[in-house]
């Protein structure tokens, strides 16, 4: 039997202190979401938008550092700001290829 570690991370997206969406990332591995984002990675998750939730790209803060969130339908993509400035499309391609 192979041991597999799955991490479920729940996120709350807020603007001006008001919740606008809830998200969930389910991922395989032992590294934390914070470590992945700080290393320049990106993560995709399921989004449960609330009234007033924006669509498209928005600036975000995650673990005290600048990040970018992209909301599209019932999904979101969260990445470190530096990654988006260099080439955000390559992160999305890597995620799609890994699926």
Buried (B, 14 or more C-beta within 10 A) or exposed (E): EEEEEEEEBEBEBEEEEEEBBBBEBEBEEEEEBEEBBBEEBBBBBEBEBEEEBEEEBBEBEBEEEEBBBBBEEEEBBBBBBEBBEEEBEEBBEEBEEEE
